[in-house]
Amino acid sequence: MTRRFSVPARLALALLLFFSLDALAFRTGWYVSILEPNSTAGFLETILHNEMRRPIGRHLQVLTLGDSRMGLKPRVANTLAGNTNCSFGTISVPGTTPRCWYYMLRQVDPACDRYDAILVPLDSFDDRTWEDMSARDLDLNYLAPLLRVTDLPRFVFSYPTWPGRASAAEAVLLKGLVYQHDVQAFLEHPRTRLEYVRLQEEHAREWYYNAVWERHSLAGMSIDWNAHTVALPDWLDPAKRTEIEHVLLDDPPPDSPPYTGYRLHWLGAILDRYRGSRTRFIFLRLPRGPVVRPDPPPNPSSSVRQFAAAGRIALMPEHLFDSLERPELFGDAFHVNEEGGYEFSMMLAGEVGRLLTAPGDR
């Protein structure tokens, strides 16, 4: 007698089969290894892979988090290792956020025992933003390779709306849906992709470690706050001019209680993960820009200051890098150029070395 399954049972079996095939294709690590290197997920994987392959020597190990504004050049900072006793690595990836940093750190330091210090760079010690960071769907593109089934509750419910939660659940459970455009591109030109991946595997660490940043600068720019105008160098194209004017002249964002909650949740999760380890967390405020208006009064109850008051982190002096806020050290309104990266890296390395080797700190 032929056994017949009910419609719900057949649906459940079909879903189980689909999930199993998705897991076989995209959870074994094979497909992640051939992601398009210039995609968001592929680039993040390259940076994490470079760090995991970085040799651990006799110096104190220091890792930097951050997005594109993190101006550390490890090659420059490491020239001071004889004086600082520190070796620097980075997993700074443009576009990433504290939610991303949590999972990135888990990937490169699963036992929480690799680093003596982790640096967390921030635009501000205050919680000022126009954006609802908790709803940021771009995080899904970065994190798809790093998410596990066990991450489902925490990750999904970190999104504030049900559509966002549905997309987050897809990224956790059905990675094939996230990778579908990458798979199509791979099938169109598989040999080209594999060759590009091979070159990345062989040379990416050297390429990024020795990379030379933007050499142009905003030297010669001027700003008239009363007239609300900016004079910029001739080399800038119209789109970049408009972007810089927008950033410099617009009013600063307001304090955002939801952003305070977001930072407390995700930066707090990172700190909780390392509780009881030897790893120290050092937060710093980045150089704000080529020209900056005075900051609004600080918020003593901001997330970062709460962590510091509780003794969970060390704060670098808030105005430590103000001397770098000069047009000749920036290539646009946000990012230091090659010269700015050099000066920032030297200053940062010296300060980290001082903090980690001060009497009584070790």
C-alpha positions as CSV (number, residue, x, y, z in Angstrom):
1,M,0.0,0.0,0.0
2,T,1.4,3.4,-1.0
3,R,1.8,5.8,1.8
4,R,0.4,9.2,1.1
5,F,1.6,12.3,2.9
6,S,-0.6,15.1,3.8
7,V,-0.2,18.5,2.1
8,P,1.4,20.1,5.2
9,A,3.8,17.1,5.5
10,R,4.8,17.4,1.9
11,L,5.3,21.1,2.2
12,A,7.5,20.6,5.3
13,L,9.6,17.9,3.4
14,A,10.0,20.3,0.5
15,L,11.2,23.1,2.7
16,L,13.6,20.7,4.5
17,L,15.0,19.6,1.2
18,F,15.3,23.2,0.0
19,F,17.1,24.2,3.2
20,S,19.4,21.1,3.0
21,L,20.4,21.9,-0.6
22,D,21.0,25.6,0.3
23,A,23.1,24.5,3.3
24,L,25.1,22.1,1.2
25,A,25.9,24.7,-1.4
26,F,26.4,27.8,0.7
27,R,27.3,26.7,4.3
28,T,30.3,24.5,3.6
29,G,32.6,27.5,3.0
30,W,33.2,26.5,-0.6
31,Y,31.0,29.2,-2.3
32,V,32.2,31.9,0.1
33,S,35.7,31.2,-1.1
34,I,34.8,32.2,-4.6
35,L,32.6,35.2,-4.0
36,E,33.2,38.1,-6.2
37,P,36.1,39.8,-4.4
38,N,34.8,43.3,-5.2
39,S,31.3,42.6,-3.8
40,T,30.4,43.8,-0.3
41,A,30.5,40.3,1.2
42,G,33.5,39.3,-0.9
43,F,35.6,42.3,0.1
44,L,34.7,41.8,3.8
45,E,35.7,38.1,3.5
46,T,39.1,39.2,2.0
47,I,39.8,41.6,4.8
48,L,38.9,39.0,7.5
49,H,41.0,36.3,5.7
50,N,44.0,38.7,5.5
51,E,43.8,39.3,9.3
52,M,43.4,35.7,10.2
53,R,46.6,34.9,8.1
54,R,48.6,37.8,9.7
55,P,51.5,36.3,11.7
56,I,51.3,36.8,15.4
57,G,54.7,37.9,16.7
58,R,56.3,38.9,20.0
59,H,54.7,42.4,20.2
60,L,51.3,43.2,21.7
61,Q,48.6,42.5,19.2
62,V,46.2,45.4,18.4
63,L,43.2,45.2,16.1
64,T,41.3,48.1,14.6
65,L,37.6,48.0,13.7
66,G,35.8,50.7,11.7
67,D,34.5,51.8,8.4
68,S,36.1,53.8,5.6
69,R,36.9,56.7,7.9
70,M,39.3,54.7,10.0
71,G,42.6,56.2,8.8
72,L,45.0,53.7,10.2
73,K,47.6,52.4,7.9
74,P,49.1,49.3,9.7
75,R,52.2,49.4,7.6
76,V,53.0,52.9,9.0
77,A,52.0,52.1,12.6
78,N,54.1,49.0,12.6
79,T,57.2,50.9,11.8
80,L,57.1,52.1,15.4
81,A,56.8,48.6,16.9
82,G,60.3,48.9,18.4
83,N,59.1,51.9,20.4
84,T,55.4,51.0,21.0
85,N,55.8,47.2,21.4
86,C,52.6,46.9,19.4
87,S,51.7,45.1,16.1
88,F,48.7,46.5,14.3
89,G,46.1,44.7,12.2
90,T,42.8,45.9,10.8
91,I,39.4,44.6,9.8
92,S,38.1,48.1,8.9
93,V,35.7,47.8,6.0
94,P,33.9,50.7,4.3
95,G,30.2,50.7,5.1
96,T,30.3,48.4,8.1
97,T,28.6,49.2,11.4
98,P,28.8,48.1,15.1
99,R,26.3,45.3,14.2
100,C,28.7,44.1,11.5
101,W,31.7,44.5,13.8
102,Y,30.2,42.0,16.3
103,Y,30.1,39.2,13.8
104,M,33.4,40.2,12.1
105,L,35.2,39.9,15.5
106,R,33.6,36.6,16.2
107,Q,35.0,35.3,12.9
108,V,38.6,36.5,13.4
109,D,38.8,35.9,17.1
110,P,36.5,33.0,18.0
111,A,38.1,32.3,21.4
112,C,38.5,35.9,22.4
113,D,42.2,35.4,23.0
114,R,44.1,36.8,20.0
115,Y,44.3,40.5,20.8
116,D,45.7,42.5,23.7
117,A,43.7,45.5,22.5
118,I,40.9,46.3,20.1
119,L,40.4,49.9,18.9
120,V,36.9,51.2,18.2
121,P,36.9,54.4,16.1
122,L,33.8,56.6,16.2
123,D,32.8,59.8,14.5
124,S,31.7,61.2,17.8
125,F,31.4,60.2,21.5
126,D,27.9,61.6,21.3
127,D,25.0,59.6,19.8
128,R,24.2,61.9,16.9
129,T,22.8,60.6,13.6
130,W,20.1,61.1,11.1
131,E,20.0,57.4,10.1
132,D,18.1,54.6,11.9
133,M,21.1,52.3,12.1
134,S,19.0,49.4,13.4
135,A,17.1,49.3,10.1
136,R,20.2,49.3,7.9
137,D,19.6,46.6,5.2
138,L,23.1,47.0,3.8
139,D,24.4,45.0,6.8
140,L,22.7,41.9,5.3
141,N,25.0,42.1,2.2
142,Y,28.1,42.2,4.4
143,L,27.1,39.6,7.0
144,A,25.5,36.8,4.9
145,P,28.7,34.6,5.0
146,L,29.2,35.1,8.7
147,L,25.7,34.4,10.0
148,R,24.8,31.0,11.6
149,V,21.4,29.4,12.2
150,T,21.9,30.0,15.9
151,D,22.1,33.8,15.2
152,L,18.5,33.8,14.1
153,P,16.8,35.3,17.1
154,R,19.3,38.0,18.0
155,F,20.0,39.1,14.4
156,V,16.4,39.0,13.1
157,F,15.0,40.9,16.1
158,S,17.7,43.5,15.9
159,Y,15.7,44.9,13.0
160,P,12.7,47.1,14.0
161,T,10.2,46.2,11.3
162,W,8.7,42.9,10.1
163,P,9.9,43.4,6.5
164,G,13.4,44.0,7.8
165,R,13.2,41.0,10.0
166,A,12.0,38.8,7.1
167,S,15.0,39.9,5.0
168,A,17.3,39.2,8.0
169,A,15.8,35.7,8.4
170,E,16.5,35.0,4.7
171,A,20.2,36.1,5.2
172,V,20.4,33.6,8.1
173,L,18.4,30.7,6.7
174,L,18.5,30.8,2.9
175,K,21.9,32.2,1.8
176,G,21.2,31.2,-1.8
177,L,18.7,34.0,-2.0
178,V,21.3,36.5,-0.8
179,Y,23.9,35.2,-3.2
180,Q,21.7,34.8,-6.3
181,H,23.1,37.7,-8.3
182,D,26.7,36.6,-7.4
183,V,25.9,33.0,-8.5
184,Q,24.5,34.3,-11.8
185,A,27.6,36.4,-12.4
186,F,29.8,33.4,-11.6
187,L,28.0,31.1,-14.0
188,E,28.4,33.7,-16.8
189,H,32.2,33.9,-16.4
190,P,33.4,31.1,-14.1
191,R,37.0,31.0,-15.3
192,T,37.4,34.7,-15.0
193,R,36.0,34.6,-11.5
194,L,38.3,31.7,-10.4
195,E,41.4,33.5,-11.8
196,Y,40.5,36.7,-10.0
197,V,39.9,34.8,-6.7
198,R,43.3,33.1,-7.1
199,L,45.1,36.4,-7.5
200,Q,43.3,37.8,-4.5
201,E,44.3,34.7,-2.5
202,E,47.9,35.1,-3.4
203,H,48.3,38.9,-3.3
204,A,45.5,40.6,-1.4
205,R,47.3,40.9,1.9
206,E,50.3,42.6,0.2
207,W,48.0,44.8,-1.9
208,Y,46.0,46.2,1.0
209,Y,48.9,46.4,3.4
210,N,51.0,48.5,1.0
211,A,48.1,50.4,-0.6
212,V,48.7,54.1,-1.4
213,W,45.6,56.2,-0.6
214,E,44.3,59.3,-2.4
215,R,47.1,61.8,-2.8
216,H,44.9,64.8,-3.7
217,S,44.0,67.1,-0.9
218,L,41.7,70.0,-0.1
219,A,44.6,72.4,0.5
220,G,43.6,75.9,-0.4
221,M,39.9,75.5,0.5
222,S,38.1,78.1,2.6
223,I,34.7,78.4,4.2
224,D,32.5,81.3,5.1
225,W,30.1,80.3,7.8
226,N,28.2,83.5,7.6
227,A,27.7,83.4,3.9
228,H,27.2,79.7,3.9
229,T,29.7,79.1,1.1
230,V,32.7,76.9,0.5
231,A,35.6,77.6,-1.9
232,L,37.2,74.3,-3.1
233,P,40.2,73.2,-5.2
234,D,39.7,73.1,-9.0
235,W,40.6,69.4,-9.3
236,L,37.2,68.3,-7.7
237,D,34.4,67.3,-10.0
238,P,30.9,68.8,-9.6
239,A,29.5,65.8,-7.8
240,K,32.3,65.7,-5.2
241,R,32.0,69.5,-4.8
242,T,28.3,69.2,-4.0
243,E,28.9,66.3,-1.6
244,I,31.6,68.3,0.3
245,E,29.5,71.4,0.5
246,H,26.5,69.4,1.8
247,V,28.6,67.7,4.5
248,L,30.3,70.9,5.7
249,L,27.5,73.3,5.6
250,D,24.5,71.3,6.7
251,D,23.5,71.4,10.4
252,P,24.9,68.6,12.5
253,P,22.5,65.7,13.3
254,P,20.6,65.7,16.6
255,D,21.1,63.5,19.5
256,S,19.2,60.2,18.8
257,P,17.9,58.1,21.7
258,P,17.4,55.2,19.3
259,Y,21.0,55.4,18.3
260,T,22.0,55.4,21.9
261,G,20.1,52.2,22.3
262,Y,21.7,50.7,19.1
263,R,25.2,51.5,20.3
264,L,24.5,50.2,23.8
265,H,23.2,46.9,22.3
266,W,25.9,46.1,19.7
267,L,29.0,47.7,21.2
268,G,27.8,46.3,24.5
269,A,27.5,42.8,22.9
270,I,31.1,43.1,21.7
271,L,32.2,44.0,25.2
272,D,30.2,41.3,26.8
273,R,31.8,38.7,24.5
274,Y,35.2,39.7,25.7
275,R,34.3,39.9,29.4
276,G,37.0,38.2,31.5
277,S,39.5,38.1,28.6
278,R,42.8,39.9,28.6
279,T,41.6,42.1,25.7
280,R,41.3,45.8,26.4
281,F,38.9,48.0,24.4
282,I,40.1,51.5,23.5
283,F,37.6,54.0,21.9
284,L,38.7,57.0,19.9
285,R,37.2,59.9,18.1
286,L,38.4,60.2,14.6
287,P,39.5,63.5,13.0
288,R,36.2,65.0,12.1
289,G,37.0,66.7,8.7
290,P,39.1,69.2,6.9
291,V,37.3,72.1,8.5
292,V,34.9,71.7,11.5
293,R,32.5,73.9,13.3
294,P,32.5,73.8,17.1
295,D,30.8,70.7,18.6
296,P,27.5,71.0,20.4
297,P,27.8,70.5,24.2
298,P,28.7,66.9,25.0
299,N,26.1,64.5,26.2
300,P,27.4,63.0,29.5
301,S,24.9,60.1,29.2
302,S,25.9,59.0,25.7
303,S,26.5,55.3,25.1
304,V,30.2,55.6,24.9
305,R,30.5,57.7,28.1
306,Q,28.3,55.2,29.9
307,F,30.7,52.4,28.9
308,A,33.7,54.5,30.1
309,A,32.0,55.5,33.4
310,A,31.4,51.8,34.1
311,G,35.1,51.0,33.5
312,R,34.4,48.8,30.5
313,I,36.5,50.7,28.0
314,A,39.4,53.2,27.9
315,L,38.7,56.5,26.1
316,M,41.4,58.3,24.2
317,P,41.2,62.1,24.8
318,E,38.3,63.4,22.7
319,H,40.4,66.1,21.1
320,L,43.6,64.1,20.6
321,F,43.4,64.2,16.8
322,D,42.1,67.8,16.4
323,S,45.5,68.9,15.0
324,L,44.9,66.7,12.0
325,E,41.7,68.5,11.0
326,R,43.4,70.4,8.2
327,P,42.4,70.6,4.5
328,E,45.8,69.3,3.3
329,L,45.3,66.0,5.2
330,F,41.9,65.2,3.6
331,G,40.8,64.1,0.2
332,D,37.2,64.8,0.8
333,A,34.8,65.9,3.6
334,F,35.3,62.6,5.5
335,H,38.4,60.7,4.6
336,V,42.1,61.4,5.3
337,N,44.3,61.1,2.3
338,E,47.7,59.4,2.1
339,E,49.5,62.1,4.1
340,G,46.7,62.3,6.6
341,G,46.7,58.5,7.0
342,Y,50.4,58.6,7.7
343,E,50.2,61.3,10.4
344,F,47.1,59.7,12.0
345,S,48.8,56.3,12.1
346,M,51.9,57.6,13.7
347,M,49.9,59.5,16.4
348,L,47.6,56.6,17.0
349,A,50.3,54.0,17.3
350,G,52.2,56.2,19.8
351,E,49.1,56.8,21.9
352,V,48.2,53.1,21.9
353,G,51.7,52.1,22.9
354,R,51.6,54.6,25.7
355,L,48.3,53.3,27.0
356,L,49.2,49.6,26.8
357,T,52.7,49.9,28.3
358,A,52.0,52.5,31.0
359,P,53.1,51.3,34.5
360,G,50.4,49.4,36.2
361,D,48.4,48.8,33.0
362,R,49.7,45.4,32.3
